[in-house]
């Protein structure tokens, strides 16, 4: 079971998990990404997330399919939010269901790492006096 | 005409979120040639940490052959999650 979603609505980790929950699963792992302030530097007022949606969905499906196979998972869901988010809000939730917990943890970490590398989604931070596309420039 | 979708920091540099290019007329045959054309026209693109090109919603290597019917996207460094 794979469930991939991109939405402008606030994410619900319980909903993400229930999309893939199964009585066959012995362990579920959930990763919840949250928007944080930069530890040093200017105060972030809010952030915008933008996606190249059809391609982002495809890339997330590829990641999910790789994880399903490599860790013999029961289910994997990736929900990503777009639009304007405030500090503390949740841009991404990943839920993994597996027969055994070790596979669930490993697959969940792999999925978020790969998402950050390859899925065409961009984060723009807004400050008091300007904005910045994260990671775009050295 | 090939249609280009432009995202993130690339949009700030090109000043638009779409672009139509006649690849035949510009004699652009591959992803690498498109890259060179874009960096010539928009020199600020070279200030990006990376610039990937997607063709029909898949990442495409430099030797990927382009057609005028392709849907192309400029992918600056991603920062989702």
Backbone of each chain as ProteinMPNN parsed JSONL, in Angstrom:
{"seq_chain_A": "XXXXXXXXXXXXXXXXXXXXXXXXXXXXXXXXXXXXXXXXXXXXXXXXXXXXXXXXXXXXXXXXXXXXXXXXXXXXXXXXXXXXXXXXXXXXXXXXXXXXXXXXXXXXXXXXXXXXXXXXXXXXXXXXXXXXXXXXXX", "coords_chain_A": {"N_chain_A": [[0.845, -1.202, 0.0], [0.712, 2.063, -1.017], [0.635, 5.486, -0.365], [0.494, 8.611, -1.616], [0.553, 12.064, -1.274], [0.049, 15.493, -2.146], [-0.758, 18.502, -0.742], [-2.551, 21.551, 0.052], [-3.7, 21.768, 2.426], [-3.561, 21.669, 6.075], [-1.432, 19.156, 7.495], [-2.117, 15.888, 8.824], [-0.862, 13.736, 11.026], [-1.922, 11.384, 12.066], [-3.826, 10.705, 10.207], [-2.223, 10.195, 8.019], [-0.856, 7.957, 8.885], [-2.994, 6.191, 9.234], [-3.7, 5.75, 6.647], [-2.115, 3.726, 5.744], [-2.202, 1.724, 7.57], [-2.259, -1.55, 9.012], [-3.309, -4.837, 9.957], [-1.345, -6.656, 9.711], [0.975, -5.448, 10.361], [3.785, -5.125, 12.506], [5.059, -3.018, 13.475], [5.008, 0.52, 13.313], [6.455, 3.381, 11.843], [6.741, 6.87, 12.143], [7.544, 9.89, 10.596], [7.666, 13.278, 11.303], [8.016, 16.246, 9.876], [8.954, 19.53, 10.821], [8.561, 23.073, 10.553], [11.203, 25.163, 11.228], [12.876, 27.828, 13.025], [15.799, 29.521, 11.819], [18.793, 28.605, 13.408], [20.929, 30.384, 13.725], [21.089, 33.714, 12.608], [18.729, 35.547, 10.599], [15.412, 36.217, 11.749], [12.829, 34.061, 10.827], [9.819, 34.796, 9.239], [7.656, 33.554, 7.907], [7.079, 30.689, 5.744], [7.094, 29.657, 2.325], [6.071, 26.851, 0.506], [6.666, 25.299, -2.538], [5.717, 23.227, -5.243], [6.611, 21.201, -8.052], [4.184, 19.769, -9.119], [3.138, 17.35, -10.583], [5.516, 15.989, -11.197], [6.747, 15.819, -8.714], [5.005, 14.128, -7.357], [5.405, 11.789, -8.84], [8.172, 11.323, -8.279], [8.079, 10.912, -5.533], [6.551, 8.604, -5.455], [8.381, 6.852, -6.646], [10.399, 6.74, -4.682], [8.924, 5.622, -2.601], [8.247, 3.145, -3.711], [10.786, 1.983, -3.972], [11.512, 1.759, -1.267], [9.49, 0.049, -0.32], [10.153, -2.331, -1.558], [12.869, -2.808, -0.851], [12.826, -2.934, 1.975], [10.798, -4.673, 2.424], [8.147, -3.755, 3.041], [4.877, -3.159, 4.499], [3.307, -0.977, 4.11], [3.586, 2.454, 2.904], [3.399, 5.877, 3.375], [3.514, 9.148, 2.073], [2.992, 12.406, 2.802], [2.904, 15.659, 1.663], [2.956, 19.11, 2.259], [1.972, 22.166, 0.624], [2.236, 25.711, -0.13], [1.664, 28.503, 2.126], [3.376, 28.383, 5.202], [3.611, 28.56, 8.766], [6.045, 29.054, 11.43], [6.744, 26.049, 13.198], [4.69, 24.644, 12.046], [3.719, 21.813, 9.967], [5.37, 20.56, 7.264], [5.783, 18.06, 6.106], [4.852, 14.607, 6.335], [5.759, 11.317, 6.961], [4.818, 8.003, 6.88], [5.34, 4.667, 7.871], [4.656, 1.261, 7.565], [5.418, -1.891, 8.835], [6.378, -5.362, 9.127], [8.287, -5.682, 11.045], [9.99, -3.617, 13.471], [12.573, -2.562, 12.981], [12.956, -2.438, 10.216], [10.967, -0.602, 9.625], [11.875, 1.772, 10.866], [14.311, 2.187, 9.476], [13.496, 2.43, 6.784], [11.892, 4.666, 6.923], [13.682, 6.707, 7.569], [15.34, 6.621, 5.321], [13.486, 7.339, 3.356], [12.807, 10.048, 3.952], [15.318, 11.232, 3.693], [15.89, 10.769, 0.961], [13.752, 12.111, -0.203], [14.41, 14.759, 0.376], [16.564, 15.046, -1.301], [15.76, 14.601, -3.981], [13.076, 15.21, -4.693], [11.064, 17.454, -6.475], [10.474, 20.046, -4.857], [10.265, 23.196, -3.329], [11.514, 25.475, -0.891], [10.834, 28.59, 0.441], [12.077, 31.112, 2.382], [10.822, 33.743, 4.33], [11.801, 36.891, 5.503], [11.978, 39.779, 7.729], [13.045, 41.765, 6.068], [13.232, 40.808, 3.364], [13.664, 37.817, 1.298], [14.416, 34.299, 0.766], [15.376, 31.624, -1.295], [15.722, 28.468, -0.134], [18.827, 26.788, 0.049], [19.467, 27.34, -2.575], [21.58, 28.987, -3.389], [25.192, 29.252, -2.878]], "CA_chain_A": [[0.0, 0.0, 0.0], [1.45, 3.329, -1.084], [-0.268, 6.643, -0.402], [1.282, 9.83, -1.842], [-0.328, 13.234, -1.419], [0.505, 16.876, -1.994], [-1.983, 19.24, -0.409], [-2.364, 22.852, 0.715], [-4.352, 21.678, 3.741], [-2.679, 21.219, 7.155], [-1.255, 17.698, 7.518], [-2.543, 15.19, 10.028], [-0.011, 12.547, 11.089], [-2.769, 10.208, 12.321], [-4.463, 10.363, 8.936], [-1.163, 9.642, 7.176], [-0.612, 6.601, 9.38], [-4.156, 5.316, 9.021], [-3.76, 5.436, 5.215], [-1.33, 2.523, 5.434], [-2.175, 0.817, 8.725], [-2.639, -2.92, 8.666], [-3.164, -5.791, 11.061], [-0.12, -7.436, 9.469], [2.146, -4.662, 10.781], [4.227, -5.252, 13.885], [5.602, -1.724, 13.879], [4.847, 1.655, 12.404], [7.313, 4.531, 12.135], [6.21, 8.105, 11.548], [8.396, 11.067, 10.659], [6.915, 14.525, 11.153], [8.915, 17.393, 9.69], [8.354, 20.797, 11.256], [9.25, 24.299, 10.133], [11.909, 25.744, 12.377], [13.629, 29.055, 12.82], [17.237, 29.3, 11.643], [19.419, 28.765, 14.724], [21.621, 31.68, 13.734], [20.671, 34.488, 11.45], [17.547, 36.377, 10.695], [14.163, 35.569, 12.161], [11.934, 33.687, 9.728], [8.432, 35.183, 9.52], [6.863, 32.422, 7.435], [7.708, 30.031, 4.601], [6.241, 29.151, 1.246], [6.53, 25.632, -0.168], [6.16, 25.217, -3.907], [6.046, 21.925, -5.832], [6.291, 20.848, -9.439], [3.355, 18.721, -8.527], [3.082, 16.018, -11.225], [6.813, 15.317, -11.088], [6.982, 15.543, -7.289], [4.222, 12.916, -7.049], [6.123, 10.654, -9.449], [9.418, 11.061, -7.549], [7.743, 10.333, -4.221], [6.151, 7.219, -5.723], [9.605, 6.066, -6.874], [11.027, 6.521, -3.372], [8.071, 4.69, -1.849], [8.365, 1.798, -4.308], [12.109, 1.456, -3.592], [11.456, 1.379, 0.154], [8.604, -1.118, -0.168], [10.865, -3.512, -2.027], [14.109, -3.039, -0.101], [12.573, -3.301, 3.375], [9.612, -5.556, 2.434], [7.171, -3.053, 3.883], [3.447, -3.373, 4.275], [2.775, 0.265, 3.543], [4.359, 3.682, 3.096], [2.658, 7.068, 2.949], [4.208, 10.437, 2.145], [2.106, 13.551, 2.586], [3.668, 16.914, 1.688], [2.104, 20.296, 2.171], [2.491, 23.317, -0.121], [1.627, 26.98, 0.245], [2.323, 29.256, 3.209], [3.418, 27.744, 6.523], [4.198, 29.319, 9.87], [6.984, 28.279, 12.255], [6.098, 25.003, 13.998], [3.753, 23.84, 11.244], [4.25, 20.545, 9.449], [5.368, 20.461, 5.803], [5.846, 16.693, 5.595], [4.674, 13.454, 7.218], [6.008, 10.02, 6.331], [4.423, 6.887, 7.75], [5.788, 3.378, 7.349], [4.158, 0.073, 8.279], [6.293, -3.023, 8.545], [6.217, -6.482, 10.054], [9.258, -5.528, 12.134], [10.255, -2.201, 13.704], [13.856, -2.114, 12.437], [12.712, -2.072, 8.816], [10.141, 0.607, 9.593], [12.755, 2.911, 11.173], [15.292, 2.4, 8.405], [12.817, 2.888, 5.572], [11.383, 6.018, 7.18], [14.831, 7.611, 7.462], [15.74, 6.634, 3.915], [12.474, 8.062, 2.564], [12.921, 11.511, 4.123], [16.611, 11.631, 3.113], [15.754, 10.791, -0.508], [12.816, 13.192, -0.55], [15.134, 16.031, 0.426], [17.547, 15.098, -2.392], [15.3, 14.473, -5.37], [11.689, 15.578, -5.02], [11.047, 18.87, -6.846], [9.714, 20.925, -3.96], [11.171, 24.273, -2.919], [11.135, 26.207, 0.32], [11.248, 29.99, 0.396], [11.945, 31.719, 3.705], [10.578, 35.192, 4.318], [12.301, 37.626, 6.672], [11.497, 41.165, 7.834], [13.456, 42.605, 4.928], [13.624, 40.048, 2.18], [13.338, 36.398, 1.27], [15.518, 33.454, 0.33], [15.092, 30.227, -1.669], [16.646, 27.687, 0.685], [19.8, 25.906, -0.613], [19.647, 27.664, -3.993], [22.889, 29.611, -3.627], [26.195, 28.871, -1.872]], "C_chain_A": [[0.878, 1.249, 0.0], [0.435, 4.459, -1.168], [0.564, 7.921, -0.484], [0.324, 10.998, -2.024], [0.446, 14.527, -1.327], [-0.75, 17.707, -1.796], [-1.637, 20.596, 0.197], [-2.986, 22.846, 2.113], [-3.337, 21.257, 4.801], [-2.619, 19.697, 7.213], [-1.655, 17.129, 8.875], [-1.785, 13.86, 10.071], [-0.847, 11.277, 11.287], [-3.424, 9.73, 11.024], [-3.454, 9.689, 8.006], [-0.911, 8.19, 7.569], [-1.788, 5.679, 9.059], [-4.295, 4.94, 7.545], [-3.061, 4.119, 4.898], [-1.378, 1.49, 6.56], [-2.762, -0.544, 8.34], [-2.474, -3.816, 9.881], [-1.949, -6.686, 10.888], [1.111, -6.737, 10.054], [2.475, -4.914, 12.249], [4.79, -3.947, 14.397], [5.353, -0.675, 12.82], [5.839, 2.73, 12.823], [6.723, 5.735, 11.426], [7.239, 9.201, 11.7], [7.527, 12.289, 10.417], [7.923, 15.657, 11.035], [8.21, 18.649, 10.149], [9.207, 21.97, 10.786], [9.908, 24.919, 11.353], [12.579, 27.056, 11.99], [15.088, 28.71, 12.575], [17.92, 29.542, 12.983], [20.233, 30.056, 14.821], [21.191, 32.432, 12.484], [19.336, 35.142, 11.694], [16.315, 35.56, 11.081], [13.272, 35.305, 10.952], [10.501, 34.043, 10.12], [7.466, 34.065, 9.123], [7.583, 31.814, 6.244], [6.669, 29.662, 3.565], [6.879, 27.893, 0.683], [5.845, 25.555, -1.52], [6.59, 23.873, -4.48], [5.79, 21.939, -7.33], [5.482, 19.57, -9.286], [3.37, 17.379, -9.27], [4.4, 15.257, -11.099], [7.121, 14.954, -9.637], [6.234, 14.273, -6.873], [4.945, 11.681, -7.602], [7.374, 10.298, -8.659], [9.135, 10.453, -6.181], [7.28, 8.884, -4.372], [7.378, 6.325, -5.92], [10.288, 5.736, -5.55], [10.242, 5.47, -2.597], [8.23, 3.265, -2.388], [9.709, 1.169, -3.955], [12.094, 0.953, -2.148], [10.632, 0.106, 0.352], [9.353, -2.404, -0.487], [12.047, -3.846, -1.108], [13.857, -3.515, 1.325], [11.333, -4.186, 3.525], [8.51, -5.0, 3.323], [5.749, -3.489, 3.566], [2.831, -2.115, 3.659], [3.695, 1.446, 3.789], [3.553, 4.854, 2.558], [3.565, 8.29, 3.064], [3.178, 11.524, 1.834], [2.95, 14.817, 2.687], [2.725, 18.077, 1.499], [2.772, 21.353, 1.299], [1.741, 24.564, 0.327], [2.353, 27.601, 1.428], [2.234, 28.522, 4.538], [4.074, 28.668, 7.533], [5.187, 28.424, 10.621], [6.196, 27.265, 13.096], [5.105, 24.161, 13.21], [4.492, 22.707, 10.539], [4.2, 20.501, 7.925], [5.344, 19.025, 5.284], [5.575, 15.669, 6.701], [4.949, 12.196, 6.393], [5.624, 8.939, 7.325], [4.791, 5.576, 7.072], [5.198, 2.263, 8.209], [4.967, -1.134, 7.836], [5.993, -4.163, 9.514], [7.109, -6.275, 11.277], [9.736, -4.082, 12.239], [11.533, -1.702, 13.036], [13.679, -1.654, 10.987], [11.916, -0.774, 8.718], [11.003, 1.85, 9.844], [13.684, 3.221, 10.004], [14.636, 2.976, 7.151], [12.344, 4.33, 5.732], [12.523, 7.038, 7.028], [15.285, 7.74, 6.011], [14.777, 7.498, 3.094], [12.609, 9.572, 2.728], [14.248, 12.014, 3.549], [16.504, 11.758, 1.592], [14.827, 11.913, -0.953], [13.552, 14.525, -0.613], [16.132, 16.172, -0.721], [16.897, 15.27, -3.76], [13.904, 15.001, -5.68], [11.604, 17.083, -5.303], [10.034, 19.706, -6.059], [10.716, 21.943, -3.435], [10.579, 25.059, -1.755], [11.699, 27.625, 0.225], [10.994, 30.608, 1.763], [11.753, 33.221, 3.568], [11.022, 35.804, 5.633], [11.67, 39.018, 6.681], [11.826, 41.957, 6.566], [13.982, 41.767, 3.766], [13.208, 38.596, 2.257], [14.476, 35.628, 0.626], [14.99, 32.079, -0.07], [16.143, 29.366, -0.99], [17.513, 26.784, -0.21], [20.09, 26.271, -2.064], [21.061, 28.152, -4.285], [23.881, 29.192, -2.541], [26.12, 29.779, -0.641]], "O_chain_A": [[1.684, 1.458, 0.907], [-0.513, 4.395, -1.95], [1.258, 8.275, 0.469], [-0.604, 10.931, -2.83], [1.38, 14.653, -0.535], [-1.691, 17.626, -2.586], [-0.568, 20.771, 0.783], [-2.822, 23.793, 2.883], [-2.363, 20.572, 4.488], [-3.628, 19.023, 7.006], [-1.549, 17.785, 9.912], [-2.033, 12.969, 9.258], [-0.52, 10.224, 10.741], [-3.558, 8.532, 10.777], [-3.784, 8.737, 7.299], [-0.772, 7.313, 6.717], [-1.596, 4.53, 8.662], [-4.929, 3.937, 7.218], [-3.376, 3.47, 3.901], [-0.668, 0.486, 6.507], [-3.628, -0.657, 7.472], [-1.61, -3.585, 10.727], [-1.563, -7.397, 11.816], [2.161, -7.357, 10.222], [1.598, -4.921, 13.113], [4.98, -3.774, 15.601], [5.464, -0.922, 11.619], [6.042, 2.966, 14.014], [6.27, 5.652, 10.285], [7.756, 9.427, 12.794], [6.754, 12.34, 9.46], [8.609, 15.984, 12.003], [7.017, 18.825, 9.905], [10.424, 21.855, 10.645], [9.262, 25.166, 12.371], [12.811, 27.35, 10.818], [15.569, 27.696, 13.081], [17.668, 30.558, 13.632], [20.231, 30.733, 15.849], [20.961, 31.834, 11.433], [18.874, 35.275, 12.828], [16.208, 34.373, 10.771], [12.997, 36.204, 10.159], [10.023, 33.652, 11.185], [6.583, 33.683, 9.891], [8.586, 32.357, 5.781], [5.513, 29.389, 3.888], [8.08, 27.864, 0.413], [4.63, 25.718, -1.64], [7.709, 23.424, -4.23], [4.871, 22.601, -7.813], [6.012, 18.459, -9.318], [3.596, 16.349, -8.635], [4.409, 14.04, -10.917], [7.693, 13.898, -9.368], [6.764, 13.447, -6.13], [5.077, 10.666, -6.918], [7.626, 9.123, -8.39], [9.871, 9.578, -5.723], [7.577, 8.04, -3.527], [7.421, 5.195, -5.433], [10.703, 4.6, -5.321], [10.816, 4.549, -2.015], [8.332, 2.307, -1.622], [9.782, -0.026, -3.671], [12.596, -0.129, -1.846], [11.025, -0.795, 1.094], [9.217, -3.417, 0.199], [12.21, -4.978, -0.653], [14.568, -4.381, 1.834], [10.872, -4.419, 4.643], [8.011, -5.67, 4.227], [5.464, -4.092, 2.531], [1.951, -2.191, 2.802], [4.479, 1.457, 4.738], [3.081, 4.825, 1.421], [4.296, 8.439, 4.044], [2.582, 11.555, 0.757], [3.637, 15.026, 3.687], [1.809, 18.03, 0.677], [3.999, 21.428, 1.242], [0.753, 24.491, 1.058], [3.507, 27.274, 1.704], [1.157, 28.093, 4.952], [4.967, 29.45, 7.203], [5.173, 27.202, 10.473], [5.131, 27.575, 13.632], [4.718, 23.081, 13.656], [5.722, 22.657, 10.521], [3.117, 20.415, 7.346], [4.932, 18.788, 4.149], [6.005, 15.836, 7.843], [4.441, 12.036, 5.283], [6.058, 8.96, 8.477], [4.585, 5.395, 5.872], [5.241, 2.327, 9.438], [5.175, -1.371, 6.646], [5.426, -3.95, 10.585], [6.746, -6.64, 12.395], [9.873, -3.396, 11.226], [11.588, -0.562, 12.575], [14.193, -0.608, 10.59], [12.16, 0.05, 7.836], [10.885, 2.85, 9.136], [13.823, 4.374, 9.596], [15.164, 3.902, 6.536], [12.392, 5.116, 4.786], [12.341, 8.098, 6.43], [15.578, 8.837, 5.538], [15.2, 8.286, 2.248], [12.533, 10.305, 1.742], [14.299, 13.104, 2.978], [16.972, 12.737, 1.01], [15.082, 12.583, -1.953], [13.347, 15.319, -1.531], [16.508, 17.287, -1.08], [17.415, 15.997, -4.608], [13.587, 15.218, -6.849], [12.02, 17.895, -4.476], [8.933, 20.015, -6.516], [11.862, 21.609, -3.134], [9.372, 25.274, -1.643], [12.886, 27.822, -0.036], [9.863, 30.632, 2.249], [12.439, 33.881, 2.787], [10.683, 35.326, 6.715], [10.931, 39.387, 5.769], [11.0, 42.716, 6.059], [15.073, 42.021, 3.257], [12.487, 38.192, 3.169], [15.379, 36.207, 0.022], [14.26, 31.439, 0.686], [17.336, 29.525, -1.25], [17.005, 26.108, -1.104], [20.874, 25.589, -2.724], [21.664, 27.781, -5.292], [23.487, 28.826, -1.434], [26.889, 29.604, 0.303]]}, "seq_chain_B": "XXXXXXXXXXXXXXXXXXXXXXXXXXXXXXXXXXXXXXXXXXXXXXXXXXXXXXXXXXXXXXXXXXXXXXXXXXXXXXXXX", "coords_chain_B": {"N_chain_B": [[7.03, 24.26, -30.525], [8.882, 24.066, -27.528], [7.815, 23.712, -24.215], [8.703, 25.369, -21.259], [8.786, 24.961, -17.788], [9.324, 26.899, -14.925], [10.936, 27.02, -11.88], [11.186, 27.925, -8.356], [14.222, 29.44, -7.323], [15.068, 29.834, -9.916], [12.95, 31.047, -11.178], [12.989, 33.634, -10.162], [15.305, 34.518, -11.372], [14.855, 34.275, -14.154], [12.579, 35.739, -14.337], [10.023, 34.914, -14.872], [7.435, 32.379, -14.937], [7.031, 30.562, -16.902], [8.247, 29.554, -20.155], [8.581, 29.666, -23.633], [10.292, 27.886, -26.061], [11.655, 27.665, -29.291], [13.101, 24.96, -30.158], [14.147, 23.828, -32.458], [14.656, 26.02, -34.153], [16.519, 27.356, -32.571], [18.482, 25.548, -32.64], [18.896, 23.669, -30.631], [19.637, 20.633, -29.38], [20.027, 18.849, -27.342], [19.87, 18.178, -23.76], [22.186, 19.184, -22.555], [22.927, 21.146, -24.394], [20.765, 22.85, -24.172], [21.139, 23.689, -21.545], [23.545, 25.139, -21.843], [22.644, 27.177, -23.551], [20.743, 28.465, -21.896], [22.363, 29.343, -19.797], [23.899, 31.147, -21.094], [22.025, 33.065, -21.908], [20.894, 33.798, -19.496], [22.826, 34.702, -17.278], [22.981, 34.674, -14.551], [22.07, 32.239, -13.699], [24.225, 30.608, -13.317], [25.035, 31.099, -10.776], [23.678, 29.438, -9.127], [23.59, 26.611, -6.865], [23.127, 24.202, -8.107], [21.707, 23.034, -11.194], [19.194, 21.301, -12.466], [17.626, 19.558, -15.182], [14.41, 18.671, -16.125], [12.679, 16.451, -18.213], [9.611, 15.932, -19.602], [8.657, 15.35, -17.047], [10.646, 13.8, -15.831], [13.913, 13.474, -14.454], [16.598, 14.448, -16.535], [19.552, 13.427, -18.227], [22.567, 15.089, -19.507], [23.003, 14.231, -22.166], [20.548, 13.619, -23.12], [18.176, 13.598, -25.692], [16.403, 16.293, -27.07], [13.05, 17.28, -27.957], [10.793, 19.357, -29.837], [8.28, 19.053, -28.826], [8.486, 18.477, -26.208], [7.906, 18.684, -22.657], [9.482, 20.704, -20.506], [11.375, 21.253, -17.522], [12.932, 23.567, -15.351], [14.99, 22.871, -12.724], [16.01, 24.069, -9.867], [18.214, 23.779, -6.932], [16.641, 21.475, -4.765], [14.433, 21.727, -1.914], [12.601, 20.496, -0.242], [10.563, 18.917, 2.334]], "CA_chain_B": [[7.68, 24.968, -29.415], [8.983, 23.34, -26.263], [7.348, 24.503, -23.08], [9.547, 25.252, -20.064], [8.275, 25.412, -16.5], [10.467, 27.46, -14.207], [10.596, 26.951, -10.459], [12.057, 28.384, -7.278], [15.165, 30.527, -7.577], [15.149, 30.06, -11.368], [11.886, 31.979, -11.561], [13.469, 34.984, -9.853], [16.356, 34.873, -12.329], [14.285, 34.448, -15.491], [11.506, 36.727, -14.253], [8.789, 34.35, -15.425], [7.308, 30.976, -14.518], [7.041, 29.689, -18.082], [9.012, 30.073, -21.282], [8.45, 28.799, -24.801], [11.49, 27.961, -26.898], [11.662, 26.875, -30.514], [14.396, 24.268, -30.069], [14.66, 23.631, -33.826], [15.212, 27.284, -34.635], [17.708, 27.675, -31.756], [19.412, 24.43, -32.845], [19.171, 23.014, -29.347], [19.301, 19.224, -29.623], [20.17, 18.021, -26.138], [19.762, 18.863, -22.471], [23.424, 19.947, -22.332], [22.874, 22.351, -25.242], [19.781, 23.754, -23.56], [21.818, 24.264, -20.389], [24.479, 26.173, -22.309], [21.841, 28.301, -24.055], [20.14, 29.181, -20.765], [23.396, 30.034, -19.008], [24.324, 32.298, -21.904], [20.958, 34.079, -21.896], [20.606, 34.201, -18.108], [24.121, 34.348, -16.683], [22.813, 34.485, -13.098], [21.814, 30.818, -13.408], [25.476, 29.958, -12.904], [25.247, 31.317, -9.338], [22.959, 28.407, -8.372], [24.373, 25.441, -6.438], [22.952, 23.184, -9.141], [20.539, 23.252, -12.054], [18.815, 20.067, -13.166], [16.574, 19.725, -16.178], [13.491, 17.538, -16.228], [11.981, 16.363, -19.494], [8.378, 15.153, -19.422], [8.538, 15.01, -15.618], [11.711, 12.902, -15.358], [15.253, 14.062, -14.547], [17.21, 14.05, -17.811], [20.992, 13.692, -18.29], [22.997, 16.041, -20.543], [22.934, 13.705, -23.542], [19.151, 13.341, -23.47], [17.794, 14.323, -26.915], [15.18, 17.082, -26.875], [12.133, 17.508, -29.082], [9.99, 20.565, -29.646], [7.02, 18.729, -28.142], [8.777, 18.12, -24.819], [7.632, 19.576, -21.531], [10.773, 20.789, -19.829], [11.326, 22.055, -16.288], [14.206, 23.963, -14.724], [14.925, 22.424, -11.326], [17.107, 24.528, -9.0], [18.359, 22.864, -5.775], [15.356, 21.253, -4.108], [14.51, 21.957, -0.463], [11.363, 20.055, 0.387], [10.682, 18.171, 3.589]], "C_chain_B": [[7.74, 24.066, -28.183], [8.541, 24.272, -25.144], [8.245, 24.258, -21.876], [8.787, 25.756, -18.852], [9.464, 25.791, -15.627], [10.11, 27.599, -12.727], [11.632, 27.641, -9.564], [12.944, 29.539, -7.687], [15.302, 30.821, -9.067], [14.108, 31.085, -11.82], [12.304, 33.426, -11.283], [14.472, 35.452, -10.906], [15.768, 35.134, -13.717], [13.124, 35.446, -15.514], [10.185, 36.223, -14.803], [8.665, 32.904, -14.95], [7.131, 30.012, -15.691], [7.822, 30.37, -19.196], [8.769, 29.11, -22.435], [9.677, 28.98, -25.67], [11.291, 27.106, -28.139], [13.03, 26.205, -30.611], [15.007, 24.052, -31.455], [15.355, 24.896, -34.312], [16.499, 27.645, -33.878], [18.796, 26.611, -31.894], [19.878, 23.821, -31.526], [18.706, 21.564, -29.472], [19.338, 18.368, -28.364], [20.002, 18.874, -24.889], [21.005, 19.72, -22.213], [23.425, 21.231, -23.158], [21.862, 23.364, -24.702], [20.394, 24.458, -22.353], [22.75, 25.403, -20.786], [23.73, 27.404, -22.799], [21.315, 29.129, -22.889], [21.19, 29.958, -19.973], [23.972, 31.227, -19.763], [23.293, 33.423, -21.794], [20.722, 34.658, -20.497], [21.808, 33.828, -17.254], [24.009, 34.084, -15.177], [22.525, 33.031, -12.726], [23.07, 30.114, -12.908], [25.777, 30.2, -11.428], [24.521, 30.264, -8.492], [23.893, 27.259, -7.969], [24.28, 24.302, -7.444], [21.763, 23.582, -9.993], [20.283, 21.959, -12.814], [17.713, 20.402, -14.163], [15.712, 18.46, -16.156], [12.808, 17.604, -17.584], [10.795, 15.409, -19.308], [8.323, 14.518, -18.031], [9.506, 13.946, -15.13], [13.037, 13.666, -15.455], [15.949, 13.54, -15.809], [18.704, 14.383, -17.805], [21.332, 14.588, -19.488], [22.825, 15.532, -21.954], [21.508, 13.341, -23.962], [18.742, 14.22, -24.661], [16.443, 15.019, -26.704], [14.369, 17.2, -28.149], [11.292, 18.742, -28.779], [8.672, 20.312, -28.937], [7.229, 18.422, -26.659], [8.27, 19.169, -23.825], [8.86, 19.544, -20.636], [10.598, 21.602, -18.544], [12.736, 22.353, -15.809], [14.08, 23.709, -13.237], [16.147, 22.954, -10.568], [17.203, 23.595, -7.787], [17.04, 22.724, -5.014], [15.513, 21.403, -2.593], [13.195, 21.598, 0.21], [11.628, 19.348, 1.712], [10.715, 19.061, 4.792]], "O_chain_B": [[6.768, 23.392, -27.844], [8.857, 25.461, -25.138], [8.521, 23.116, -21.509], [8.213, 26.844, -18.878], [10.478, 25.093, -15.596], [9.107, 28.219, -12.374], [12.77, 27.897, -9.959], [12.491, 30.497, -8.314], [15.622, 31.949, -9.443], [14.354, 31.884, -12.724], [12.011, 34.327, -12.068], [14.491, 36.623, -11.284], [16.14, 36.103, -14.378], [12.736, 35.936, -16.575], [9.318, 37.02, -15.162], [9.664, 32.274, -14.602], [7.086, 28.796, -15.502], [8.031, 31.583, -19.186], [8.752, 27.894, -22.248], [10.059, 30.108, -25.982], [10.821, 25.971, -28.058], [13.995, 26.804, -31.085], [16.227, 24.086, -31.615], [16.48, 24.858, -34.812], [17.445, 28.171, -34.463], [19.887, 26.749, -31.342], [21.052, 23.507, -31.328], [17.517, 21.302, -29.651], [18.749, 17.288, -28.325], [19.991, 20.104, -24.943], [20.899, 20.842, -21.716], [23.867, 22.278, -22.686], [22.078, 24.574, -24.769], [20.202, 25.658, -22.155], [22.757, 26.471, -20.174], [24.12, 28.534, -22.508], [21.429, 30.355, -22.893], [20.947, 31.082, -19.534], [24.465, 32.184, -19.165], [23.648, 34.587, -21.61], [20.398, 35.835, -20.337], [21.822, 32.789, -16.594], [24.827, 33.369, -14.599], [22.711, 32.633, -11.576], [22.987, 29.138, -12.162], [26.682, 29.572, -10.877], [24.722, 30.2, -7.279], [24.87, 26.976, -8.662], [25.226, 23.533, -7.616], [20.915, 24.367, -9.57], [21.056, 21.574, -13.692], [16.977, 21.378, -14.013], [16.221, 17.339, -16.166], [12.41, 18.674, -18.044], [10.955, 14.253, -18.916], [7.998, 13.343, -17.863], [9.239, 13.264, -14.141], [13.263, 14.409, -16.409], [15.895, 12.348, -16.112], [19.089, 15.489, -17.425], [20.498, 14.816, -20.365], [22.529, 16.314, -22.858], [21.3, 12.809, -25.052], [18.938, 15.435, -24.639], [15.481, 14.416, -26.229], [14.904, 17.22, -29.257], [11.105, 19.119, -27.623], [8.014, 21.253, -28.492], [6.271, 18.142, -25.938], [8.217, 20.363, -24.118], [9.227, 18.506, -20.086], [9.781, 22.52, -18.486], [13.619, 21.496, -15.858], [13.196, 24.245, -12.569], [17.214, 22.342, -10.624], [16.361, 22.711, -7.628], [16.403, 23.718, -4.665], [16.608, 21.226, -2.059], [12.731, 22.297, 1.112], [12.772, 19.206, 2.143], [10.813, 18.574, 5.918]]}, "name": "protein", "num_of_chains": 2, "seq": "XXXXXXXXXXXXXXXXXXXXXXXXXXXXXXXXXXXXXXXXXXXXXXXXXXXXXXXXXXXXXXXXXXXXXXXXXXXXXXXXXXXXXXXXXXXXXXXXXXXXXXXXXXXXXXXXXXXXXXXXXXXXXXXXXXXXXXXXXXXXXXXXXXXXXXXXXXXXXXXXXXXXXXXXXXXXXXXXXXXXXXXXXXXXXXXXXXXXXXXXXXXXXXXXXXXXXXXXXXX"}
